[in-house]
Amino acid sequence: MSIVPFLIGVAGGPCSGKSTVCQKIVEDLQSTAGSDQASLVSVIPMENFYKPKTVEQRDMALRGNYNLDHPDAFDEKRLYQTLIDLLAGKTVKIAHYDTGKYEHVEGVINTIEPVPVIIVEGILIFYFPEIRNLFQMKLFVDTDADTRLARRVLRDMKQHGRNLEHVLTGYTNYVKPSFEDFCLPTKKYADVIIPRGADNHVAVDLIVQHIKDFLKSKPKKSDSQPTADHAARARPH
């Protein structure tokens, strides 16, 4: 009998702390429920589903002149099919994306098993209706714009070696407008809004407890198709 994963979506603006919240959830599961239970949780970053870029597009991205926060930058059909396969109990393989080089790493493949809990995090994870409707829990990490910008400047300059002008130009021209146009409106779909991200220990503790309660039941299914409930919610409105 195969596992029916419990899908959790974690959305929020760039540098809002989505990845940190996911990491905190897994760490709390390890400390409170044991490492064997935490191993039943997988985290999938939406950035791995960027569409492949042409040489010209990659050069534009390296110059800070390419919108990576627009819905068109993502391969939503591949992400949708990946989640459907996981819900059907299938193992999937996902190419790893290098955020510093703006390209997928050749030969580096992440293998994801259909474990009981799968967390998908990304800026536009709730933007696409078919994908949004697959999640049984939707979280939105709500962090103020000044904090997100400060984190982005520090990260891009320290980790990726980008200069300040590059970071601020990209933020002004693409990141901020795309957040306001495409990401922020999806906040209304969230079941739980997490102000201050991983610093909000109460919210994270409640989410961890919910996951622990779910893991105790460990629902199974005998067929290889998504449940009728998932299929119904997968249809666009």
N, C-alpha and C positions, 0 to 999 in steps of 0.2 A: 504494500500500500504506500502511495506516495504522499508527500506533505503538501498541504495547501498553504502557501506562505501568507502571512499577515503583512500587507503592504502599508508602509508609512511613508508619506511624502513630507519633505522638509524644504520649504521655500523661504525666500527672503532676498533682500538686496545683496549686491556684491559686497563682500567683506562684512556682512552682518553677523557672522558667527555660526553659519549653518553647519559647517564641518566640525566646529568645536562642540556644538550641541550634540551632533551625532557621536562624536568621540566620547563625550561625557556620558551619554546614555550607555554606551558599551562598557565604559569604565565602571559605572555604577552597577551595572549588571554583574560585572566580574567581582566587585567587592561585596555585593550584597547577596548575590545568588550563586556565586561560584563560577569558575572559568568554564566549566563544561556547559553551563546554561548560556553564558555570553557567546560561546562559539556557535550558538544557534541563530546568531544575528549577523547579517551581512549589510554593508553600506555600499551603495552604488552612486558615484558622482555623475551628475548629468553632463558634465564637461566631456566625459568620454564619448558622448554622442554628438559632438560637433561634426558637421559635414567636412569631408576632406577639402582642403583648400588648394587652389591652383598656386603656381609659383608666384604669380602676380599678387594674389590675395594674401599669401603669407608674407610677402615683402611689405605690403600695405599694413598688415598687422604689426610687423616688427617696427614700422615707423609710427605706430599709433594712429593709423588712418583707416582702420577697418572695424566695423561694428560687430563685436563678438557677443553683444547682449541683445541682439535682435532675434526674434523667433526664427527668421529665415536662416540663421547661422546653425541651427540644430537640425538633426535628422530625427524628427519626431516619429516617423513611421518605424524606423529601426528600434527606437526606444520602446514604442508601444508593443512591437512584436516580441521584443526581449522580455517585457513584463508578462505578456500573454504566455510565452513559453515557460517562464518560471511558475506561473499560476497553474500550468498544465503539468508541473512536476518535472520539467526538463532542465538539464544543465545547460548553461549558456556561456559563450565566450565573448568577451568585450575587449576591444583594443584599448590600450592605455594612452591617454592624451597628456602631452607635455605642455603645461601652461606657459612655460618660459619660452619655448620654441614655436608655440602655436601649431603643433602638428602631432599626429599620433606616432607613438614610438614603434618603429618597425620591429616585429618579432616579439614584442611584449604584449602578452594576452592575459587578461584576468579571467579566471574560471569561476563562475558563480553557481553554487549549488542551490536548489530550491529549499533553503532552510526555513524554519518556522517563521522567522521575522526578517523582512527585507526592508531596509530604509533607503529611499532614493532622495538625494538632495541636489538642489539646483535653483538658479534664479527664476526659471520659467517652468518649473515642474507642474504648476497648476494652470499654465496658460492654455495648453492644448486639452480640449474637453475629453477626448477619448482616453488620454492618459490620466487626467485628473480624476475621472470617474472610477478608475481602478483602485484608488487608495481607500483603505478602510479607516485611516487616521491621517489628517492633514494638519501639519504644523507650519506656522509662519513665524520666523525669527525677525522681530521688529526692533531694529537698532537705528538710532538717529543718524542723519546724513553726515554730520561733522565727524562722528566716530568712525563711520564707514570710510570716509575720505581719508582720514588720518591713518587708518589701518592700511588702506590701499597704497598710499604714498610710501609708508615704511616697508611694506611687503615688496612692492615692485622695485624699489630702489635697492633694498638689501638683498633680496633673493634673486632677482632677475637682472640687476645691474642697469635699470632704466633711469634716465635722468628725470629731474623734477618736471621739466617742461613737457616731456613725453607723457608723463602720468597725468598731469593736469589738463593737457590738451585732450587726451583721450577721455578723461572723466567729463569734461565740459561738453565735448562734441557728441559723445556716444553713451557713456555709462549713465550719467544723470538723466538725460532725456529718455533713454530706454527703460530705466527703472520706473520713471513716472508714467510712461505710456503702457508698458507691458507687464512689469512685475508687481508694482504697488496695487493695481486694480484686482489682482488675484488674491489679495489679503482677505477679501470677503468670503472666500471659499474655505478658509481655514477653520478647523474644529477648535484648535487651540492656538492662541497668539502668545508668543514668548517675548516679552519686552526684556531687553538687556542680554539676550542670548543665554550662553552657558552660565552667566553670573546669576541667573534667576533659578536658584536651587529648588525653590518650591515647585515651579513648573516642571523642571527636569525630574524631580523625585516623583511627581504624580505620573508622568509619562512612563518612567521606569516601572512603577508599580503596576500600571496597566499592562505593560509588556510581560511582566512576571506572571500576572494573573492569566494572560493569554497562553503563555508557555506551559502552564500547569495543565491546560486542557489538551494541548498538542493535537488539534484536529487532523484527521486523515481523510483521504479519499482513495477510491479504488480505481477510478478511471484516469485517463490522461488528458481530459479536456477541462477548461475552466468551468467553474460552477455556474449554474444558471444565473445566480445573483450577480456574479462578476460579469457575465456576458451581457446582462441587462444594463449594468452600470457602465459598460464599455461603449455603449452606443452614444454618439453625439446627440446633444439636445437639439 
